[in-house]
Amino acid sequence: MMVCISYLMKVRKTYTLNEELARTLEELRWANRIESESKTVELVLRRGLSSISSAGVYHDDKGIERERADNNRAYRAIQSTILKEHFEEFVVIAKGRLLGFSRSLDGAVELLKREAPDARHAVVDKPSLKTEAMPVWEALLNRLK
């Protein structure tokens, strides 16, 4: 029998800091007698995120979550058809509907810009059995700028 204990494990990530920021964190650690660098970073992140949240700079936008769910639902509804007929093309879905297909990523981005310029979330990918929209796709975001 296998038991999942992942809730007991900490998530480990690596970040790169510039010298000045690393020095500032180290000074904060020693001035406040914080036992480790990771606890110092955790403190700074928690306080920073709290102040950003209370200032109204960051908010969890349910509209984007709804668009993502609509886009994934639209993809699943046509998945079997596009897997057969458009496997080598990029599928573009936004606003919960199929916008079209393109043979290139640049063409797909242009299609998205033209057909749904105000979309806050989209599926732009080559069809596969595992396609699901990700919250952020850097390649797409960079091309949309």
Buried (B, 14 or more C-beta within 10 A) or exposed (E): EEEEEEEEEEEEEEEEEEEEEEEEBEEBBEEEEBEEEEEBBEBBEEEEEEEEEEEEEEEEEEEEEEBBEBBBEBBEEBBEEBBEEBEEBBBBBBBBEBBBBBEEBEBBBBBBEEBBEEBEBBBBBBBEEEBEBEEEBEEBEEBBE
